[in-house]
Amino acid sequence: MGTIEVTSDIVWHVAQDTDTLLFVASCAVFGLSTRAVTFNQMYDNAFETTENLLRALYAEDVLALFLNERGLRWEQRGRATPAATTRFEIRLFAEWSERQLAMAS
């Protein structure tokens, strides 16, 4: 099985909405956002959203271009495999934000 490892840190900025108490997270480098009731759910959503994006880009054979345009370091290990069976290793970090975050549209 092939592995794609993004060796750059992927940062998601996190805040808690003061009205709904939902945790909102935004990843500027990928233009993604998510929200959830708990911090753990939000982190899981952020990870799954990131992995789904990378898998879709890999399936379309544009992952290298996408990551390189954003200055992210990555490497492919093992033989190239179909996107559905390729393993993705991601270093995702949640960074607390004191300001309110808007969901990406």
C-alpha positions as CSV (number, residue, x, y, z in Angstrom):
1,M,0.0,0.0,0.0
2,G,1.3,3.4,-0.9
3,T,1.5,6.3,1.6
4,I,1.3,10.0,1.1
5,E,2.8,11.9,4.1
6,V,2.2,15.7,4.4
7,T,5.3,16.6,6.4
8,S,4.3,20.3,6.8
9,D,2.0,21.1,9.7
10,I,-1.6,21.7,8.7
11,V,-3.1,24.3,11.1
12,W,-6.8,24.6,11.8
13,H,-7.8,27.7,13.8
14,V,-10.5,27.0,16.4
15,A,-12.9,29.1,18.3
16,Q,-16.1,28.5,20.3
17,D,-19.1,30.4,19.1
18,T,-20.4,32.4,22.1
19,D,-24.0,32.2,21.0
20,T,-24.3,28.5,20.1
21,L,-21.3,27.2,22.0
22,L,-20.3,25.2,18.9
23,F,-16.7,24.7,18.2
24,V,-15.8,26.2,14.8
25,A,-12.6,25.4,13.0
26,S,-11.1,26.9,9.8
27,C,-8.1,25.9,7.7
28,A,-6.9,28.9,5.7
29,V,-4.4,27.0,3.6
30,F,-7.1,24.6,2.3
31,G,-10.1,26.9,2.5
32,L,-12.0,24.5,4.7
33,S,-14.1,24.8,7.8
34,T,-16.1,22.6,10.1
35,R,-18.1,22.9,13.3
36,A,-19.2,20.5,16.0
37,V,-20.7,20.3,19.5
38,T,-17.5,19.1,21.2
39,F,-13.8,19.9,20.6
40,N,-13.1,16.2,20.0
41,Q,-15.8,16.0,17.4
42,M,-14.5,19.2,15.7
43,Y,-11.0,17.7,15.6
44,D,-12.2,14.5,14.1
45,N,-14.3,16.5,11.5
46,A,-11.2,18.6,10.6
47,F,-9.1,15.5,10.2
48,E,-11.7,13.7,8.1
49,T,-12.3,16.7,6.0
50,T,-8.6,17.2,5.3
51,E,-8.1,13.5,4.5
52,N,-11.1,13.5,2.1
53,L,-9.8,16.6,0.3
54,L,-6.3,15.1,-0.1
55,R,-7.8,11.7,-1.3
56,A,-10.0,13.4,-3.9
57,L,-7.1,15.5,-5.2
58,Y,-4.9,12.4,-5.4
59,A,-7.6,10.6,-7.3
60,E,-7.7,13.5,-9.8
61,D,-3.9,13.4,-10.1
62,V,-3.6,17.0,-8.9
63,L,-2.4,16.5,-5.3
64,A,1.2,17.4,-6.0
65,L,0.3,20.6,-7.8
66,F,-2.2,21.5,-5.0
67,L,0.3,21.0,-2.2
68,N,3.3,22.5,-4.0
69,E,1.3,25.7,-4.8
70,R,0.6,26.1,-1.1
71,G,4.3,25.5,-0.2
72,L,3.5,22.3,1.8
73,R,6.1,19.6,2.1
74,W,5.1,16.1,1.3
75,E,6.4,12.7,0.2
76,Q,5.1,9.5,-1.4
77,R,6.3,6.2,0.0
78,G,5.9,2.8,-1.5
79,R,4.3,2.1,-4.8
80,A,1.5,4.3,-6.1
81,T,-1.8,2.8,-5.3
82,P,-5.4,3.8,-6.1
83,A,-6.8,6.7,-4.0
84,A,-9.2,4.4,-2.1
85,T,-6.3,2.3,-0.7
86,T,-3.7,5.0,-0.3
87,R,-2.8,5.8,3.3
88,F,-2.5,9.5,4.2
89,E,-0.4,10.7,7.1
90,I,-1.3,14.2,8.2
91,R,0.1,16.4,10.9
92,L,-3.0,18.4,11.9
93,F,-2.8,21.0,14.7
94,A,-5.7,22.9,16.3
95,E,-4.7,26.4,17.3
96,W,-7.1,28.3,19.5
97,S,-8.3,31.7,18.2
98,E,-9.6,34.5,20.4
99,R,-11.6,35.9,17.5
100,Q,-14.8,34.5,16.0
101,L,-14.3,32.4,12.9
102,A,-16.7,32.4,10.0
103,M,-17.5,29.1,8.2
104,A,-16.1,28.9,4.6
105,S,-18.7,28.9,1.9
